[in-house]
Structure formats: C-alpha cells, structure tokens
C-alpha cells in the first residue's frame, strides 16, 4: 500500500469486465466531498454516489442491478478541482 496519499488517483474498477458486482477505488490527498457518477454510452447518469470520503484509498461497490443493462459504462470521480473518467464493462 502507498505511504504517500498526496495526489488524487482513480483506479480501474475490479473486476472488469464484471457480472454482478464491481468495486471502484480512488485516492484522495485529504478528506473531502466527492461525487462518483456512472453514465451509459449515451451519457445518461445511471448511478450517482455523493459523499464525504476519507484521506487515502476509498472504495465504492456497484452492482449490476443498479446499472440496469449490460454494456459499456463510464465512471467519473469529481472532488475539488480533480476529475477523472474510466470505462467499465458489464457482461450478462
């Protein structure tokens, strides 16, 4: 594990592709509000998680039921001036 949490980071979800459950992990350099939003390929937000997260590594879980359909999704983390986006794939 990291000794320094002095920068923002968004990791690839695990597992990916996934069937039932996946986890999104991100690092914050200090405790802060963050929004994790998941969009389908049309750009429609299918899930949004808002919260106050700890300094260091944070993990949120997403289930296939919450996304509603199989396919490619984008997930984005926004906190302060930081934004990063990655792609995840939900299989049947």
C-alpha positions as CSV (number, residue, x, y, z in Angstrom):
1,X,0.0,0.0,0.0
2,X,1.0,3.6,-0.5
3,X,2.9,5.6,2.1
4,X,2.0,8.9,0.4
5,X,-1.5,10.0,-0.4
6,X,-0.5,13.4,-1.7
7,X,-2.4,13.2,-5.0
8,X,-5.7,12.2,-6.5
9,X,-6.0,8.9,-8.3
10,X,-8.8,6.9,-9.9
11,X,-8.1,3.2,-10.3
12,X,-9.6,0.8,-12.8
13,X,-12.7,-1.0,-11.4
14,X,-12.2,-4.6,-10.2
15,X,-13.2,-6.9,-11.6
16,X,-13.6,-5.5,-15.2
17,X,-15.5,-6.8,-17.1
18,X,-17.9,-7.8,-14.4
19,X,-21.1,-9.7,-14.0
20,X,-22.7,-8.9,-10.6
21,X,-20.5,-6.6,-8.5
22,X,-17.6,-4.4,-9.1
23,X,-15.6,-2.0,-7.0
24,X,-14.3,1.4,-7.8
25,X,-11.3,2.6,-5.8
26,X,-9.9,6.1,-5.7
27,X,-7.4,8.0,-3.6
28,X,-7.9,11.5,-2.1
29,X,-5.0,13.6,-0.8
30,X,-7.2,14.8,2.0
31,X,-10.7,14.0,3.3
32,X,-13.2,15.7,1.0
33,X,-16.6,15.7,-0.7
34,X,-16.6,13.6,-3.8
35,X,-19.1,12.5,-6.4
36,X,-18.8,9.3,-8.3
37,X,-21.1,9.2,-11.3
38,X,-21.7,6.3,-13.7
39,X,-23.1,7.0,-17.2
40,X,-24.2,4.8,-20.0
41,X,-22.8,5.2,-23.5
42,X,-25.5,7.8,-24.3
43,X,-24.2,10.0,-21.4
44,X,-27.2,9.4,-19.2
45,X,-26.3,9.1,-15.5
46,X,-27.5,5.8,-14.2
47,X,-26.0,6.0,-10.7
48,X,-24.5,8.8,-8.6
49,X,-22.8,8.4,-5.3
50,X,-22.2,11.6,-3.3
51,X,-20.4,11.7,0.0
52,X,-17.6,12.8,2.2
53,X,-14.7,10.5,1.8
54,X,-11.5,9.8,3.9
55,X,-8.0,10.8,3.0
56,X,-6.3,7.9,1.2
57,X,-7.9,5.0,-0.5
58,X,-11.7,4.8,-0.7
59,X,-13.8,2.1,-2.3
60,X,-17.4,2.1,-3.5
61,X,-19.3,-1.0,-4.7
62,X,-21.6,-1.1,-7.7
63,X,-24.0,-3.9,-8.6
64,X,-25.2,-4.8,-12.0
65,X,-28.9,-4.3,-10.8
66,X,-28.1,-0.6,-10.2
67,X,-26.9,-0.2,-13.8
68,X,-30.0,-1.8,-15.3
69,X,-28.4,-3.1,-18.5
70,X,-25.3,-4.8,-19.8
71,X,-22.8,-2.9,-21.9
72,X,-20.1,-0.2,-21.6
73,X,-20.3,2.4,-18.9
74,X,-18.1,5.4,-17.9
75,X,-17.4,6.2,-14.3
76,X,-16.2,9.6,-13.2
77,X,-14.8,10.8,-9.9
78,X,-15.0,14.5,-9.1
79,X,-13.5,16.1,-6.0
80,X,-12.4,19.7,-5.7
81,X,-10.7,20.5,-9.0
82,X,-10.0,16.8,-9.7
83,X,-11.9,14.9,-12.4
84,X,-11.0,11.6,-13.9
85,X,-13.0,9.1,-16.0
86,X,-12.5,5.4,-16.8
87,X,-14.5,2.8,-18.6
88,X,-16.1,-0.4,-17.3
89,X,-17.9,-3.2,-18.9
90,X,-20.9,-5.1,-17.5
91,X,-21.4,-8.5,-19.0
92,X,-24.6,-10.7,-18.9
